[in-house]
Amino acid sequence: MLFNSLHFLVFFPLVVGLYYVLPPRGRAPLLLLASYYFYFSWRPSYTLLLLATTLLDYYSGVRMSRSGTKAARRPWLYLSLASNLGTLFIFKYFNFFRDTAGCFGARAAHA
């Protein structure tokens, strides 16, 4: 779903309206489901990836909240950060770095 589509023009006010009608306890689940729907309508094949990162972050958060010390929380934070930044790098920046490295390799071969 694109931001400038008719679909979004209907979707966004509906979600905002529901957000303010629901009690505070129901707002977070609404936003989660709306986010999943928004993401799914853009590219359904990535929905499982989003679900996996969500579950890993949730599990890491639960483990951090149960850890007694800062040192015990740190590995879970690093795991969550590494998975999110790794996913971002692979799906957003990998092709850029691969193409850039290829250009440098081609220049070195011609020199």
Secondary structure, 3 states (H helix, E strand, C coil): CCCCCHHHHHHHHHHHHHHHHCCHHHHHHHHHHHHHHHHHHHCHHHHHHHHHHHHHHHHHHHHHHHCCCHHHHHHHHHHHHHHHHHHHHHHHHHHHHHHHHHHHHHHHHHC
